[in-house]
Each structure stands twice: as C-alpha cells, then as structure tokens.
Amino acid sequence: MAVKLRLVRMGKKKQPTYRVVAADSRSPRDGRFLEVVGTYAPRGRSSTDNDTIVTIDHDKALRWLRQGAKPTERVERLLRSSGTLDRLAGAAGAAAQGPAAPSDPAPASGPAAPSDPAPASDEAGAAGDADGTDAALRSGTDPEVA
C-alpha cells in the first residue's frame, strides 16, 4: 500500500482549513485516511487574525516518513516550514554517520604509533597492500599461487 501525506479539506465555503493526513494514495481526497498528522489553516483563525497556522505532530509525521510515506508538494512545504523535515534529515544524517568517533587528537609531530594490534576481520584485511599480500598472509595462501 502506497501511503501519502496529503491535505484533506475541511471548513466552510470560502473558508478552508485542512487536515494533514496519512492516507492510501488510491483513496479519494476527502475520503478514508489512516491517521491525522496535523492541521493547516491558510487564512488564520478568524477574519481579524490572518496569519497562516500550521500545527504538525512531529512524532507522527516522522514515523510515517520513516516508514516510506511520500508527502505531496504542499505538505512537504508545510513540513519544511514547521521543522519536521529538518528533524528527519538530522536523524538520518546522524544514523548514516554511525556512532560518534572518540575525539582523541593525534599528536602533531612524528608518526603515530598504533596503540592496538590490527583486527583480524576480513574487512580490516581488505585495507592491506594493493596486491593483497596482507590478506594472503592471514589466510595462509601464497599470493603468487592464487
């Protein structure tokens, strides 16, 4: 099922308000939806308060985006203005970088001596010499024969 984050129109005639919802992409615009994620009032609360109002539940929106829901263009702008997409990018960037490396500054003078022996995993062995002699020595085979 393809899920989209999109707007559902609410409100009176010529006074629109919208709900930001997670819905199956095959359902009609004002039809069935899975969950309400937020609200959007482009004309404000009243005729005296004309400021646009965007209310997004960040946790719900992030959960749907992480599960693969695609926002429409307007909803993407609303998520960007409310800061939800910044949170998603920050969380994705931190996850892509992995755990934080210890901040151990290397000495500026002289070559750094290795403090611990090289790990015996295959991934670490792939970083050996270009001709593969380190990997061949660990595996017990002669690189000339292989």
C-alpha positions in Angstrom: 0.0 0.0 0.0 1.5 3.4 -1.0 1.0 5.9 1.7 1.0 9.6 1.1 0.9 12.6 3.5 -1.6 14.9 2.0 -4.3 17.5 2.8 -8.0 16.9 3.4 -10.2 19.9 3.0 -12.4 20.9 5.9 -14.2 24.1 6.9 -17.0 26.2 5.5 -17.4 27.5 2.0 -14.7 30.0 1.1 -13.1 29.5 4.5 -10.9 26.4 4.0 -9.0 24.6 6.7 -7.1 21.4 6.0 -6.0 18.4 7.9 -2.6 16.9 7.1 -3.3 13.1 7.0 -1.6 9.9 6.1 -3.7 8.2 3.5 -3.6 5.4 1.0 -2.8 7.0 -2.4 -5.7 5.2 -4.0 -8.3 6.7 -1.7 -10.1 10.0 -2.7 -9.0 13.4 -1.4 -11.6 13.8 1.3 -12.1 10.0 1.7 -10.7 7.5 4.1 -7.3 8.1 5.8 -5.1 6.3 8.2 -4.2 9.0 10.7 -4.4 12.7 11.2 -0.9 14.2 11.4 -1.7 17.9 11.7 -3.7 20.9 10.6 -3.2 23.8 8.3 -5.3 27.0 8.3 -4.1 29.2 5.4 -6.5 32.1 6.4 -5.8 32.1 10.1 -8.3 31.5 12.9 -10.6 34.4 12.1 -11.0 37.4 9.9 -9.0 39.5 12.3 -6.2 37.0 12.6 -5.0 36.5 9.1 -1.7 34.6 9.9 -1.3 31.2 8.5 -1.5 28.5 11.1 0.4 25.2 10.7 0.2 22.6 13.5 2.1 19.4 12.9 2.5 16.4 15.3 6.3 15.9 14.6 6.4 12.4 16.1 3.6 11.1 13.9 4.9 12.8 10.8 8.4 11.4 11.3 7.1 7.9 11.9 5.2 8.0 8.6 8.1 9.5 6.7 10.5 6.8 8.1 8.0 4.1 7.0 8.2 5.5 3.4 5.2 7.8 3.2 5.6 10.4 0.4 4.4 13.9 1.1 2.7 16.0 -1.6 4.3 19.2 -2.6 2.2 21.4 -0.4 2.6 19.1 2.6 6.3 19.0 2.0 6.5 22.8 2.3 4.4 22.7 5.5 6.7 20.0 7.0 9.7 22.1 6.0 8.3 25.3 7.5 7.4 23.5 10.7 10.8 22.0 11.0 9.8 18.3 10.7 11.9 17.6 7.7 14.9 19.2 9.4 14.5 16.7 12.2 14.2 13.9 9.7 17.4 15.0 7.9 19.2 15.4 11.2 18.2 11.9 12.4 19.1 10.4 9.0 22.4 12.2 8.9 23.3 11.0 12.4 22.3 7.5 11.6 24.4 7.5 8.4 27.5 8.7 10.2 27.2 5.9 12.8 28.3 6.2 16.4 30.4 9.2 17.2 34.1 8.6 17.0 36.1 9.3 20.1 37.7 12.7 19.9 41.3 11.7 20.5 43.5 14.3 18.7 46.6 12.8 17.1 50.0 14.3 18.0 51.2 17.0 15.5 54.8 15.8 15.5 56.1 12.5 14.4 54.3 9.4 13.0 51.6 8.0 15.2 52.3 4.6 16.5 49.4 2.1 16.5 48.2 1.6 20.1 46.4 -1.7 19.4 47.0 -4.5 17.0 45.1 -4.7 13.7 41.8 -6.5 14.0 41.6 -10.0 12.4 38.4 -9.4 10.5 38.2 -9.6 6.7 37.1 -6.0 6.3 40.2 -4.7 8.0 42.3 -7.1 5.9 40.9 -5.6 2.7 42.7 -2.3 3.6 46.1 -4.0 3.3 48.6 -3.7 0.4 47.2 -3.2 -3.0 48.5 -6.6 -4.2 46.7 -8.4 -1.4 49.7 -9.8 0.4 48.3 -9.0 3.9 45.1 -10.8 3.1 47.1 -13.7 1.7 49.3 -14.0 4.7 46.3 -14.1 7.0 44.6 -16.8 5.0 47.7 -18.9 4.8 47.9 -18.9 1.0 50.6 -17.6 -1.3 49.5 -14.6 -3.4 51.7 -15.8 -6.3 49.8 -19.2 -6.5 46.3 -17.7 -6.2 
